[in-house]
Amino acid sequence: METKRSNDPLHGITLKKIVEDLVSFYGFDTLGELIDIKCFNDKPSVKSSLTFLRKTDWARKKVEDLYIRTLPKMQQD
């Protein structure tokens, strides 16, 4: 029996890992410039960002899209 692999680049990656990786790569200052949302600009933390992103689909989509675009850069380092 053949195992199918998902073509989704986010398959198996938690939102927490996405946010932590982006913060590690960019820092909250740059992340707040790239995606202008309050949770990245006003007293940012991973916890507050996760709370907001889990409730706000449009913001989560922006974060996921940035992660997908950034993934090749993160893999180079």
mmCIF file of the N, C-alpha and C atoms, coordinates in Angstrom:
data_MODEL
# 
_entry.id   MODEL 
# 
loop_
_atom_site.group_PDB 
_atom_site.id 
_atom_site.type_symbol 
_atom_site.label_atom_id 
_atom_site.label_alt_id 
_atom_site.label_comp_id 
_atom_site.label_asym_id 
_atom_site.label_entity_id 
_atom_site.label_seq_id 
_atom_site.pdbx_PDB_ins_code 
_atom_site.Cartn_x 
_atom_site.Cartn_y 
_atom_site.Cartn_z 
_atom_site.occupancy 
_atom_site.B_iso_or_equiv 
_atom_site.pdbx_formal_charge 
_atom_site.auth_seq_id 
_atom_site.auth_comp_id 
_atom_site.auth_asym_id 
_atom_site.auth_atom_id 
_atom_site.pdbx_PDB_model_num 
ATOM 1   N N  . MET A 1 1  ? 0.843  -1.179 0.000  1.00 0.00 ? 1  MET A N  1 
ATOM 2   C CA . MET A 1 1  ? 0.000  0.000  0.000  1.00 0.00 ? 1  MET A CA 1 
ATOM 3   C C  . MET A 1 1  ? 0.889  1.244  0.000  1.00 0.00 ? 1  MET A C  1 
ATOM 4   N N  . GLU A 1 2  ? 0.587  2.184  -0.859 1.00 0.00 ? 2  GLU A N  1 
ATOM 5   C CA . GLU A 1 2  ? 1.385  3.392  -1.024 1.00 0.00 ? 2  GLU A CA 1 
ATOM 6   C C  . GLU A 1 2  ? 0.877  4.505  -0.104 1.00 0.00 ? 2  GLU A C  1 
ATOM 7   N N  . THR A 1 3  ? 1.804  5.174  0.561  1.00 0.00 ? 3  THR A N  1 
ATOM 8   C CA . THR A 1 3  ? 1.448  6.284  1.430  1.00 0.00 ? 3  THR A CA 1 
ATOM 9   C C  . THR A 1 3  ? 1.437  7.570  0.617  1.00 0.00 ? 3  THR A C  1 
ATOM 10  N N  . LYS A 1 4  ? 0.348  8.334  0.713  1.00 0.00 ? 4  LYS A N  1 
ATOM 11  C CA . LYS A 1 4  ? 0.249  9.594  -0.015 1.00 0.00 ? 4  LYS A CA 1 
ATOM 12  C C  . LYS A 1 4  ? 0.837  10.715 0.827  1.00 0.00 ? 4  LYS A C  1 
ATOM 13  N N  . ARG A 1 5  ? 1.635  11.554 0.199  1.00 0.00 ? 5  ARG A N  1 
ATOM 14  C CA . ARG A 1 5  ? 2.171  12.737 0.866  1.00 0.00 ? 5  ARG A CA 1 
ATOM 15  C C  . ARG A 1 5  ? 1.320  13.939 0.530  1.00 0.00 ? 5  ARG A C  1 
ATOM 16  N N  . SER A 1 6  ? 1.136  14.774 1.488  1.00 0.00 ? 6  SER A N  1 
ATOM 17  C CA . SER A 1 6  ? 0.354  15.988 1.268  1.00 0.00 ? 6  SER A CA 1 
ATOM 18  C C  . SER A 1 6  ? 1.199  17.013 0.522  1.00 0.00 ? 6  SER A C  1 
ATOM 19  N N  . ASN A 1 7  ? 0.578  17.716 -0.403 1.00 0.00 ? 7  ASN A N  1 
ATOM 20  C CA . ASN A 1 7  ? 1.262  18.797 -1.113 1.00 0.00 ? 7  ASN A CA 1 
ATOM 21  C C  . ASN A 1 7  ? 1.196  20.113 -0.340 1.00 0.00 ? 7  ASN A C  1 
ATOM 22  N N  . ASP A 1 8  ? 0.468  20.109 0.755  1.00 0.00 ? 8  ASP A N  1 
ATOM 23  C CA . ASP A 1 8  ? 0.317  21.304 1.579  1.00 0.00 ? 8  ASP A CA 1 
ATOM 24  C C  . ASP A 1 8  ? 1.617  21.551 2.352  1.00 0.00 ? 8  ASP A C  1 
ATOM 25  N N  . PRO A 1 9  ? 2.295  22.683 2.112  1.00 0.00 ? 9  PRO A N  1 
ATOM 26  C CA . PRO A 1 9  ? 3.556  22.947 2.822  1.00 0.00 ? 9  PRO A CA 1 
ATOM 27  C C  . PRO A 1 9  ? 3.371  23.151 4.323  1.00 0.00 ? 9  PRO A C  1 
ATOM 28  N N  . LEU A 1 10 ? 2.138  23.374 4.768  1.00 0.00 ? 10 LEU A N  1 
ATOM 29  C CA . LEU A 1 10 ? 1.872  23.577 6.191  1.00 0.00 ? 10 LEU A CA 1 
ATOM 30  C C  . LEU A 1 10 ? 1.403  22.299 6.886  1.00 0.00 ? 10 LEU A C  1 
ATOM 31  N N  . HIS A 1 11 ? 1.318  21.216 6.137  1.00 0.00 ? 11 HIS A N  1 
ATOM 32  C CA . HIS A 1 11 ? 0.845  19.952 6.701  1.00 0.00 ? 11 HIS A CA 1 
ATOM 33  C C  . HIS A 1 11 ? 1.722  19.515 7.872  1.00 0.00 ? 11 HIS A C  1 
ATOM 34  N N  . GLY A 1 12 ? 1.098  19.335 9.031  1.00 0.00 ? 12 GLY A N  1 
ATOM 35  C CA . GLY A 1 12 ? 1.816  18.861 10.205 1.00 0.00 ? 12 GLY A CA 1 
ATOM 36  C C  . GLY A 1 12 ? 2.559  19.941 10.980 1.00 0.00 ? 12 GLY A C  1 
ATOM 37  N N  . ILE A 1 13 ? 2.435  21.189 10.572 1.00 0.00 ? 13 ILE A N  1 
ATOM 38  C CA . ILE A 1 13 ? 3.119  22.291 11.257 1.00 0.00 ? 13 ILE A CA 1 
ATOM 39  C C  . ILE A 1 13 ? 2.093  23.074 12.066 1.00 0.00 ? 13 ILE A C  1 
ATOM 40  N N  . THR A 1 14 ? 2.347  23.226 13.352 1.00 0.00 ? 14 THR A N  1 
ATOM 41  C CA . THR A 1 14 ? 1.403  23.933 14.209 1.00 0.00 ? 14 THR A CA 1 
ATOM 42  C C  . THR A 1 14 ? 1.533  25.437 14.034 1.00 0.00 ? 14 THR A C  1 
ATOM 43  N N  . LEU A 1 15 ? 0.474  26.139 14.381 1.00 0.00 ? 15 LEU A N  1 
ATOM 44  C CA . LEU A 1 15 ? 0.506  27.602 14.333 1.00 0.00 ? 15 LEU A CA 1 
ATOM 45  C C  . LEU A 1 15 ? 1.582  28.130 15.283 1.00 0.00 ? 15 LEU A C  1 
ATOM 46  N N  . LYS A 1 16 ? 1.746  27.479 16.422 1.00 0.00 ? 16 LYS A N  1 
ATOM 47  C CA . LYS A 1 16 ? 2.770  27.904 17.379 1.00 0.00 ? 16 LYS A CA 1 
ATOM 48  C C  . LYS A 1 16 ? 4.161  27.830 16.751 1.00 0.00 ? 16 LYS A C  1 
ATOM 49  N N  . LYS A 1 17 ? 4.450  26.751 16.038 1.00 0.00 ? 17 LYS A N  1 
ATOM 50  C CA . LYS A 1 17 ? 5.758  26.610 15.385 1.00 0.00 ? 17 LYS A CA 1 
ATOM 51  C C  . LYS A 1 17 ? 5.933  27.679 14.314 1.00 0.00 ? 17 LYS A C  1 
ATOM 52  N N  . ILE A 1 18 ? 4.883  27.951 13.563 1.00 0.00 ? 18 ILE A N  1 
ATOM 53  C CA . ILE A 1 18 ? 4.953  28.982 12.518 1.00 0.00 ? 18 ILE A CA 1 
ATOM 54  C C  . ILE A 1 18 ? 5.319  30.330 13.138 1.00 0.00 ? 18 ILE A C  1 
ATOM 55  N N  . VAL A 1 19 ? 4.593  30.717 14.185 1.00 0.00 ? 19 VAL A N  1 
ATOM 56  C CA . VAL A 1 19 ? 4.846  32.011 14.827 1.00 0.00 ? 19 VAL A CA 1 
ATOM 57  C C  . VAL A 1 19 ? 6.253  32.039 15.439 1.00 0.00 ? 19 VAL A C  1 
ATOM 58  N N  . GLU A 1 20 ? 6.635  30.982 16.132 1.00 0.00 ? 20 GLU A N  1 
ATOM 59  C CA . GLU A 1 20 ? 7.965  30.940 16.751 1.00 0.00 ? 20 GLU A CA 1 
ATOM 60  C C  . GLU A 1 20 ? 9.068  31.024 15.699 1.00 0.00 ? 20 GLU A C  1 
ATOM 61  N N  . ASP A 1 21 ? 8.911  30.322 14.592 1.00 0.00 ? 21 ASP A N  1 
ATOM 62  C CA . ASP A 1 21 ? 9.909  30.371 13.523 1.00 0.00 ? 21 ASP A CA 1 
ATOM 63  C C  . ASP A 1 21 ? 10.002 31.760 12.902 1.00 0.00 ? 21 ASP A C  1 
ATOM 64  N N  . LEU A 1 22 ? 8.849  32.384 12.662 1.00 0.00 ? 22 LEU A N  1 
ATOM 65  C CA . LEU A 1 22 ? 8.860  33.728 12.073 1.00 0.00 ? 22 LEU A CA 1 
ATOM 66  C C  . LEU A 1 22 ? 9.468  34.750 13.031 1.00 0.00 ? 22 LEU A C  1 
ATOM 67  N N  . VAL A 1 23 ? 9.150  34.649 14.310 1.00 0.00 ? 23 VAL A N  1 
ATOM 68  C CA . VAL A 1 23 ? 9.722  35.563 15.305 1.00 0.00 ? 23 VAL A CA 1 
ATOM 69  C C  . VAL A 1 23 ? 11.232 35.349 15.399 1.00 0.00 ? 23 VAL A C  1 
ATOM 70  N N  . SER A 1 24 ? 11.647 34.114 15.363 1.00 0.00 ? 24 SER A N  1 
ATOM 71  C CA . SER A 1 24 ? 13.072 33.794 15.421 1.00 0.00 ? 24 SER A CA 1 
ATOM 72  C C  . SER A 1 24 ? 13.806 34.339 14.202 1.00 0.00 ? 24 SER A C  1 
ATOM 73  N N  . PHE A 1 25 ? 13.187 34.230 13.044 1.00 0.00 ? 25 PHE A N  1 
ATOM 74  C CA . PHE A 1 25 ? 13.821 34.655 11.800 1.00 0.00 ? 25 PHE A CA 1 
ATOM 75  C C  . PHE A 1 25 ? 13.794 36.174 11.627 1.00 0.00 ? 25 PHE A C  1 
ATOM 76  N N  . TYR A 1 26 ? 12.643 36.798 11.871 1.00 0.00 ? 26 TYR A N  1 
ATOM 77  C CA . TYR A 1 26 ? 12.468 38.229 11.626 1.00 0.00 ? 26 TYR A CA 1 
ATOM 78  C C  . TYR A 1 26 ? 12.546 39.087 12.886 1.00 0.00 ? 26 TYR A C  1 
ATOM 79  N N  . GLY A 1 27 ? 12.094 38.571 14.016 1.00 0.00 ? 27 GLY A N  1 
ATOM 80  C CA . GLY A 1 27 ? 11.900 39.396 15.202 1.00 0.00 ? 27 GLY A CA 1 
ATOM 81  C C  . GLY A 1 27 ? 10.539 40.070 15.109 1.00 0.00 ? 27 GLY A C  1 
ATOM 82  N N  . PHE A 1 28 ? 9.995  40.477 16.247 1.00 0.00 ? 28 PHE A N  1 
ATOM 83  C CA . PHE A 1 28 ? 8.661  41.089 16.244 1.00 0.00 ? 28 PHE A CA 1 
ATOM 84  C C  . PHE A 1 28 ? 8.640  42.427 15.504 1.00 0.00 ? 28 PHE A C  1 
ATOM 85  N N  . ASP A 1 29 ? 9.738  43.195 15.560 1.00 0.00 ? 29 ASP A N  1 
ATOM 86  C CA . ASP A 1 29 ? 9.749  44.501 14.882 1.00 0.00 ? 29 ASP A CA 1 
ATOM 87  C C  . ASP A 1 29 ? 9.528  44.355 13.379 1.00 0.00 ? 29 ASP A C  1 
ATOM 88  N N  . THR A 1 30 ? 10.314 43.507 12.754 1.00 0.00 ? 30 THR A N  1 
ATOM 89  C CA . THR A 1 30 ? 10.181 43.306 11.305 1.00 0.00 ? 30 THR A CA 1 
ATOM 90  C C  . THR A 1 30 ? 8.883  42.599 10.979 1.00 0.00 ? 30 THR A C  1 
ATOM 91  N N  . LEU A 1 31 ? 8.503  41.643 11.792 1.00 0.00 ? 31 LEU A N  1 
ATOM 92  C CA . LEU A 1 31 ? 7.247  40.926 11.571 1.00 0.00 ? 31 LEU A CA 1 
ATOM 93  C C  . LEU A 1 31 ? 6.064  41.898 11.608 1.00 0.00 ? 31 LEU A C  1 
ATOM 94  N N  . GLY A 1 32 ? 6.106  42.852 12.527 1.00 0.00 ? 32 GLY A N  1 
ATOM 95  C CA . GLY A 1 32 ? 5.065  43.869 12.621 1.00 0.00 ? 32 GLY A CA 1 
ATOM 96  C C  . GLY A 1 32 ? 5.035  44.794 11.425 1.00 0.00 ? 32 GLY A C  1 
ATOM 97  N N  . GLU A 1 33 ? 6.200  45.004 10.781 1.00 0.00 ? 33 GLU A N  1 
ATOM 98  C CA . GLU A 1 33 ? 6.239  45.807 9.558  1.00 0.00 ? 33 GLU A CA 1 
ATOM 99  C C  . GLU A 1 33 ? 5.693  45.018 8.368  1.00 0.00 ? 33 GLU A C  1 
ATOM 100 N N  . LEU A 1 34 ? 6.003  43.723 8.323  1.00 0.00 ? 34 LEU A N  1 
ATOM 101 C CA . LEU A 1 34 ? 5.558  42.882 7.212  1.00 0.00 ? 34 LEU A CA 1 
ATOM 102 C C  . LEU A 1 34 ? 4.061  42.591 7.280  1.00 0.00 ? 34 LEU A C  1 
ATOM 103 N N  . ILE A 1 35 ? 3.562  42.380 8.493  1.00 0.00 ? 35 ILE A N  1 
ATOM 104 C CA . ILE A 1 35 ? 2.129  42.134 8.704  1.00 0.00 ? 35 ILE A CA 1 
ATOM 105 C C  . ILE A 1 35 ? 1.686  43.086 9.819  1.00 0.00 ? 35 ILE A C  1 
ATOM 106 N N  . ASP A 1 36 ? 1.019  44.140 9.427  1.00 0.00 ? 36 ASP A N  1 
ATOM 107 C CA . ASP A 1 36 ? 0.659  45.198 10.370 1.00 0.00 ? 36 ASP A CA 1 
ATOM 108 C C  . ASP A 1 36 ? -0.591 44.817 11.167 1.00 0.00 ? 36 ASP A C  1 
ATOM 109 N N  . ILE A 1 37 ? -0.365 44.012 12.205 1.00 0.00 ? 37 ILE A N  1 
ATOM 110 C CA . ILE A 1 37 ? -1.450 43.670 13.120 1.00 0.00 ? 37 ILE A CA 1 
ATOM 111 C C  . ILE A 1 37 ? -0.980 43.953 14.547 1.00 0.00 ? 37 ILE A C  1 
ATOM 112 N N  . LYS A 1 38 ? -1.914 44.334 15.384 1.00 0.00 ? 38 LYS A N  1 
ATOM 113 C CA . LYS A 1 38 ? -1.609 44.804 16.735 1.00 0.00 ? 38 LYS A CA 1 
ATOM 114 C C  . LYS A 1 38 ? -0.812 43.793 17.562 1.00 0.00 ? 38 LYS A C  1 
ATOM 115 N N  . CYS A 1 39 ? -1.108 42.504 17.398 1.00 0.00 ? 39 CYS A N  1 
ATOM 116 C CA . CYS A 1 39 ? -0.430 41.503 18.232 1.00 0.00 ? 39 CYS A CA 1 
ATOM 117 C C  . CYS A 1 39 ? 1.070  41.418 17.941 1.00 0.00 ? 39 CYS A C  1 
ATOM 118 N N  . PHE A 1 40 ? 1.527  41.962 16.802 1.00 0.00 ? 40 PHE A N  1 
ATOM 119 C CA . PHE A 1 40 ? 2.954  41.996 16.492 1.00 0.00 ? 40 PHE A CA 1 
ATOM 120 C C  . PHE A 1 40 ? 3.584  43.348 16.815 1.00 0.00 ? 40 PHE A C  1 
ATOM 121 N N  . ASN A 1 41 ? 2.753  44.365 17.031 1.00 0.00 ? 41 ASN A N  1 
ATOM 122 C CA . ASN A 1 41 ? 3.275  45.719 17.225 1.00 0.00 ? 41 ASN A CA 1 
ATOM 123 C C  . ASN A 1 41 ? 3.091  46.283 18.625 1.00 0.00 ? 41 ASN A C  1 
ATOM 124 N N  . ASP A 1 42 ? 2.104  45.823 19.366 1.00 0.00 ? 42 ASP A N  1 
ATOM 125 C CA . ASP A 1 42 ? 1.796  46.380 20.683 1.00 0.00 ? 42 ASP A CA 1 
ATOM 126 C C  . ASP A 1 42 ? 1.999  45.313 21.759 1.00 0.00 ? 42 ASP A C  1 
ATOM 127 N N  . LYS A 1 43 ? 3.087  45.406 22.498 1.00 0.00 ? 43 LYS A N  1 
ATOM 128 C CA . LYS A 1 43 ? 3.442  44.422 23.536 1.00 0.00 ? 43 LYS A CA 1 
ATOM 129 C C  . LYS A 1 43 ? 3.377  42.993 22.990 1.00 0.00 ? 43 LYS A C  1 
ATOM 130 N N  . PRO A 1 44 ? 4.162  42.708 21.946 1.00 0.00 ? 44 PRO A N  1 
ATOM 131 C CA . PRO A 1 44 ? 4.060  41.408 21.293 1.00 0.00 ? 44 PRO A CA 1 
ATOM 132 C C  . PRO A 1 44 ? 4.589  40.256 22.146 1.00 0.00 ? 44 PRO A C  1 
ATOM 133 N N  . SER A 1 45 ? 3.929  39.130 22.020 1.00 0.00 ? 45 SER A N  1 
ATOM 134 C CA . SER A 1 45 ? 4.398  37.877 22.601 1.00 0.00 ? 45 SER A CA 1 
ATOM 135 C C  . SER A 1 45 ? 3.838  36.750 21.749 1.00 0.00 ? 45 SER A C  1 
ATOM 136 N N  . VAL A 1 46 ? 4.470  35.603 21.821 1.00 0.00 ? 46 VAL A N  1 
ATOM 137 C CA . VAL A 1 46 ? 3.978  34.456 21.059 1.00 0.00 ? 46 VAL A CA 1 
ATOM 138 C C  . VAL A 1 46 ? 2.581  34.094 21.548 1.00 0.00 ? 46 VAL A C  1 
ATOM 139 N N  . LYS A 1 47 ? 2.387  34.099 22.863 1.00 0.00 ? 47 LYS A N  1 
ATOM 140 C CA . LYS A 1 47 ? 1.090  33.714 23.431 1.00 0.00 ? 47 LYS A CA 1 
ATOM 141 C C  . LYS A 1 47 ? -0.039 34.629 22.955 1.00 0.00 ? 47 LYS A C  1 
ATOM 142 N N  . SER A 1 48 ? 0.160  35.947 23.021 1.00 0.00 ? 48 SER A N  1 
ATOM 143 C CA . SER A 1 48 ? -0.905 36.871 22.599 1.00 0.00 ? 48 SER A CA 1 
ATOM 144 C C  . SER A 1 48 ? -1.134 36.768 21.090 1.00 0.00 ? 48 SER A C  1 
ATOM 145 N N  . SER A 1 49 ? -0.078 36.532 20.339 1.00 0.00 ? 49 SER A N  1 
ATOM 146 C CA . SER A 1 49 ? -0.216 36.382 18.890 1.00 0.00 ? 49 SER A CA 1 
ATOM 147 C C  . SER A 1 49 ? -1.030 35.141 18.559 1.00 0.00 ? 49 SER A C  1 
ATOM 148 N N  . LEU A 1 50 ? -0.751 34.037 19.236 1.00 0.00 ? 50 LEU A N  1 
ATOM 149 C CA . LEU A 1 50 ? -1.501 32.804 18.989 1.00 0.00 ? 50 LEU A CA 1 
ATOM 150 C C  . LEU A 1 50 ? -2.978 32.981 19.328 1.00 0.00 ? 50 LEU A C  1 
ATOM 151 N N  . THR A 1 51 ? -3.265 33.647 20.434 1.00 0.00 ? 51 THR A N  1 
ATOM 152 C CA . THR A 1 51 ? -4.653 33.888 20.828 1.00 0.00 ? 51 THR A CA 1 
ATOM 153 C C  . THR A 1 51 ? -5.389 34.657 19.739 1.00 0.00 ? 51 THR A C  1 
ATOM 154 N N  . PHE A 1 52 ? -4.767 35.714 19.233 1.00 0.00 ? 52 PHE A N  1 
ATOM 155 C CA . PHE A 1 52 ? -5.382 36.532 18.198 1.00 0.00 ? 52 PHE A CA 1 
ATOM 156 C C  . PHE A 1 52 ? -5.521 35.752 16.888 1.00 0.00 ? 52 PHE A C  1 
ATOM 157 N N  . LEU A 1 53 ? -4.456 35.089 16.470 1.00 0.00 ? 53 LEU A N  1 
ATOM 158 C CA . LEU A 1 53 ? -4.463 34.406 15.179 1.00 0.00 ? 53 LEU A CA 1 
ATOM 159 C C  . LEU A 1 53 ? -5.443 33.233 15.137 1.00 0.00 ? 53 LEU A C  1 
ATOM 160 N N  . ARG A 1 54 ? -5.661 32.594 16.257 1.00 0.00 ? 54 ARG A N  1 
ATOM 161 C CA . ARG A 1 54 ? -6.615 31.478 16.294 1.00 0.00 ? 54 ARG A CA 1 
ATOM 162 C C  . ARG A 1 54 ? -8.058 31.958 16.122 1.00 0.00 ? 54 ARG A C  1 
ATOM 163 N N  . LYS A 1 55 ? -8.310 33.216 16.442 1.00 0.00 ? 55 LYS A N  1 
ATOM 164 C CA . LYS A 1 55 ? -9.663 33.777 16.342 1.00 0.00 ? 55 LYS A CA 1 
ATOM 165 C C  . LYS A 1 55 ? -9.887 34.551 15.045 1.00 0.00 ? 55 LYS A C  1 
ATOM 166 N N  . THR A 1 56 ? -8.800 34.887 14.334 1.00 0.00 ? 56 THR A N  1 
ATOM 167 C CA . THR A 1 56 ? -8.894 35.824 13.213 1.00 0.00 ? 56 THR A CA 1 
ATOM 168 C C  . THR A 1 56 ? -8.340 35.177 11.947 1.00 0.00 ? 56 THR A C  1 
ATOM 169 N N  . ASP A 1 57 ? -9.239 34.658 11.124 1.00 0.00 ? 57 ASP A N  1 
ATOM 170 C CA . ASP A 1 57 ? -8.826 33.893 9.944  1.00 0.00 ? 57 ASP A CA 1 
ATOM 171 C C  . ASP A 1 57 ? -7.977 34.692 8.953  1.00 0.00 ? 57 ASP A C  1 
ATOM 172 N N  . TRP A 1 58 ? -8.361 35.965 8.692  1.00 0.00 ? 58 TRP A N  1 
ATOM 173 C CA . TRP A 1 58 ? -7.618 36.737 7.701  1.00 0.00 ? 58 TRP A CA 1 
ATOM 174 C C  . TRP A 1 58 ? -6.178 36.982 8.153  1.00 0.00 ? 58 TRP A C  1 
ATOM 175 N N  . ALA A 1 59 ? -5.974 37.205 9.452  1.00 0.00 ? 59 ALA A N  1 
ATOM 176 C CA . ALA A 1 59 ? -4.626 37.442 9.967  1.00 0.00 ? 59 ALA A CA 1 
ATOM 177 C C  . ALA A 1 59 ? -3.812 36.147 9.945  1.00 0.00 ? 59 ALA A C  1 
ATOM 178 N N  . ARG A 1 60 ? -4.458 35.051 10.308 1.00 0.00 ? 60 ARG A N  1 
ATOM 179 C CA . ARG A 1 60 ? -3.771 33.753 10.272 1.00 0.00 ? 60 ARG A CA 1 
ATOM 180 C C  . ARG A 1 60 ? -3.321 33.430 8.846  1.00 0.00 ? 60 ARG A C  1 
ATOM 181 N N  . LYS A 1 61 ? -4.173 33.718 7.870  1.00 0.00 ? 61 LYS A N  1 
ATOM 182 C CA . LYS A 1 61 ? -3.821 33.479 6.459  1.00 0.00 ? 61 LYS A CA 1 
ATOM 183 C C  . LYS A 1 61 ? -2.599 34.287 6.061  1.00 0.00 ? 61 LYS A C  1 
ATOM 184 N N  . LYS A 1 62 ? -2.526 35.542 6.491  1.00 0.00 ? 62 LYS A N  1 
ATOM 185 C CA . LYS A 1 62 ? -1.364 36.380 6.170  1.00 0.00 ? 62 LYS A CA 1 
ATOM 186 C C  . LYS A 1 62 ? -0.089 35.807 6.784  1.00 0.00 ? 62 LYS A C  1 
ATOM 187 N N  . VAL A 1 63 ? -0.189 35.328 8.021  1.00 0.00 ? 63 VAL A N  1 
ATOM 188 C CA . VAL A 1 63 ? 0.964  34.745 8.703  1.00 0.00 ? 63 VAL A CA 1 
ATOM 189 C C  . VAL A 1 63 ? 1.391  33.450 8.009  1.00 0.00 ? 63 VAL A C  1 
ATOM 190 N N  . GLU A 1 64 ? 0.432  32.619 7.668  1.00 0.00 ? 64 GLU A N  1 
ATOM 191 C CA . GLU A 1 64 ? 0.757  31.368 6.977  1.00 0.00 ? 64 GLU A CA 1 
ATOM 192 C C  . GLU A 1 64 ? 1.383  31.635 5.613  1.00 0.00 ? 64 GLU A C  1 
ATOM 193 N N  . ASP A 1 65 ? 0.865  32.616 4.871  1.00 0.00 ? 65 ASP A N  1 
ATOM 194 C CA . ASP A 1 65 ? 1.425  32.962 3.570  1.00 0.00 ? 65 ASP A CA 1 
ATOM 195 C C  . ASP A 1 65 ? 2.861  33.468 3.705  1.00 0.00 ? 65 ASP A C  1 
ATOM 196 N N  . LEU A 1 66 ? 3.102  34.304 4.711  1.00 0.00 ? 66 LEU A N  1 
ATOM 197 C CA . LEU A 1 66 ? 4.465  34.793 4.945  1.00 0.00 ? 66 LEU A CA 1 
ATOM 198 C C  . LEU A 1 66 ? 5.393  33.635 5.298  1.00 0.00 ? 66 LEU A C  1 
ATOM 199 N N  . TYR A 1 67 ? 4.916  32.707 6.101  1.00 0.00 ? 67 TYR A N  1 
ATOM 200 C CA . TYR A 1 67 ? 5.718  31.542 6.477  1.00 0.00 ? 67 TYR A CA 1 
ATOM 201 C C  . TYR A 1 67 ? 6.105  30.728 5.242  1.00 0.00 ? 67 TYR A C  1 
ATOM 202 N N  . ILE A 1 68 ? 5.152  30.508 4.358  1.00 0.00 ? 68 ILE A N  1 
ATOM 203 C CA . ILE A 1 68 ? 5.427  29.743 3.137  1.00 0.00 ? 68 ILE A CA 1 
ATOM 204 C C  . ILE A 1 68 ? 6.462  30.464 2.276  1.00 0.00 ? 68 ILE A C  1 
ATOM 205 N N  . ARG A 1 69 ? 6.341  31.794 2.159  1.00 0.00 ? 69 ARG A N  1 
ATOM 206 C CA . ARG A 1 69 ? 7.311  32.567 1.374  1.00 0.00 ? 69 ARG A CA 1 
ATOM 207 C C  . ARG A 1 69 ? 8.684  32.593 2.033  1.00 0.00 ? 69 ARG A C  1 
ATOM 208 N N  . THR A 1 70 ? 8.727  32.530 3.350  1.00 0.00 ? 70 THR A N  1 
ATOM 209 C CA . THR A 1 70 ? 9.972  32.629 4.102  1.00 0.00 ? 70 THR A CA 1 
ATOM 210 C C  . THR A 1 70 ? 10.665 31.281 4.254  1.00 0.00 ? 70 THR A C  1 
ATOM 211 N N  . LEU A 1 71 ? 9.930  30.205 4.153  1.00 0.00 ? 71 LEU A N  1 
ATOM 212 C CA . LEU A 1 71 ? 10.469 28.863 4.386  1.00 0.00 ? 71 LEU A CA 1 
ATOM 213 C C  . LEU A 1 71 ? 11.771 28.588 3.620  1.00 0.00 ? 71 LEU A C  1 
ATOM 214 N N  . PRO A 1 72 ? 11.861 28.888 2.327  1.00 0.00 ? 72 PRO A N  1 
ATOM 215 C CA . PRO A 1 72 ? 13.130 28.630 1.630  1.00 0.00 ? 72 PRO A CA 1 
ATOM 216 C C  . PRO A 1 72 ? 14.312 29.416 2.216  1.00 0.00 ? 72 PRO A C  1 
ATOM 217 N N  . LYS A 1 73 ? 14.060 30.642 2.668  1.00 0.00 ? 73 LYS A N  1 
ATOM 218 C CA . LYS A 1 73 ? 15.121 31.453 3.282  1.00 0.00 ? 73 LYS A CA 1 
ATOM 219 C C  . LYS A 1 73 ? 15.575 30.852 4.609  1.00 0.00 ? 73 LYS A C  1 
ATOM 220 N N  . MET A 1 74 ? 14.624 30.341 5.390  1.00 0.00 ? 74 MET A N  1 
ATOM 221 C CA . MET A 1 74 ? 14.949 29.743 6.681  1.00 0.00 ? 74 MET A CA 1 
ATOM 222 C C  . MET A 1 74 ? 15.750 28.455 6.494  1.00 0.00 ? 74 MET A C  1 
ATOM 223 N N  . GLN A 1 75 ? 15.477 27.733 5.441  1.00 0.00 ? 75 GLN A N  1 
ATOM 224 C CA . GLN A 1 75 ? 16.162 26.471 5.197  1.00 0.00 ? 75 GLN A CA 1 
ATOM 225 C C  . GLN A 1 75 ? 17.584 26.684 4.711  1.00 0.00 ? 75 GLN A C  1 
ATOM 226 N N  . GLN A 1 76 ? 17.890 27.859 4.166  1.00 0.00 ? 76 GLN A N  1 
ATOM 227 C CA . GLN A 1 76 ? 19.238 28.172 3.701  1.00 0.00 ? 76 GLN A CA 1 
ATOM 228 C C  . GLN A 1 76 ? 20.190 28.393 4.860  1.00 0.00 ? 76 GLN A C  1 
ATOM 229 N N  . ASP A 1 77 ? 19.684 28.948 5.944  1.00 0.00 ? 77 ASP A N  1 
ATOM 230 C CA . ASP A 1 77 ? 20.550 29.286 7.086  1.00 0.00 ? 77 ASP A CA 1 
ATOM 231 C C  . ASP A 1 77 ? 21.004 28.090 7.852  1.00 0.00 ? 77 ASP A C  1 
# 
